Amino acid sequence: DVAFQITTAVPNLDADFSPTSGIISNHWDRLYKIVAEANTIISRIPASKLTDSDRVLFEARARFFRAFAYRALAHLYGGVPLVTEEI
């Protein structure tokens, strides 16, 4: 699930793959950033000056990327918090 290149003679895999390691938390943070930005797009579309067809297109794209991020989160971490509103 997570690729890791060992560059030292004696790797510290316990620390590298602990729940608080940079490797693991980096994936979590970046995927939830996608979720947050998708939620922002989805919540602000009604007030935008986009045409109706562009609104549908951009909302569909935002929903796709949010779903893609949640799929990766669920695959990597199991049950994760579901956030569907802009924060």
N, C-alpha and C positions, 0 to 999 in steps of 0.2 A: 504493500500500500504506500509506503514512503520509501523512496530511494535514498540511499546514504552512501557516500564515498568515504571509505576509511583512508585517512591520509597519515595516520600515525602508526607506529609499530605496536602500541598497546592502546587500542581504543577504549573509551569509557562508555560503553553502550547503555549501561544503566542510567547514567546521567543524560546522555544524548536523547534517549527515548522515554524519559520520564514525562508525566503529564504537564510539567511546567517547563520543559526544555524549549529552547528557541525553535528547534525544528518543528515540533508538534504545535506549539502556540502560533507559529507563523502561518501555518495552513489555516488554522481556526480563524485568526484575525483577518486574513485576506479573503476567505470565503464569506465571512460575515460582513465584510466591507462591500462585497458584491450585493448581498442581501439588502443592506442599508441603502445603497445607491439605487437599486431597483425599486425599493419601497418609496423612495423620494420621487422618482420619476412617475410611478403609478399614482401617488397621491396628488401630484401637481398637474397632471394632464388635464383634468377638467377646467382648470383656470387658465390654461395655456391658450395661445392664439393660433394653434395648429389647425389645419383643416381636419375635417372628420376622418378622412382616410388616413392622414398622418397620425392622428390620435390612436386609431386602432392599431396601426403599425408599431408605433413606439411603445404602446402598452403591451402588445404581444411580445415584443423583444424583451422588455423589462421583465415580464412574467417568465419568459424562457430562461433568462439568465439567473433569476431568483430560484427557479426550480432546479436548474443545473447546479447552483451552489449548494442547495439543500440536499440534492442527491449525493454530491461529494461529501458533505458533512455527515450525512447519515451513513455513508459507506465507511468513512474513516473513524467516526466516533460513536455510532449507534444512535440512540435517541437524543436529539438535540432540541433546544428551545426553538419554537416556531414564532417568528416575528413577521407579521404581515402589515404592520402600520409604520408610517414614518416616525422616527424618533428624533 
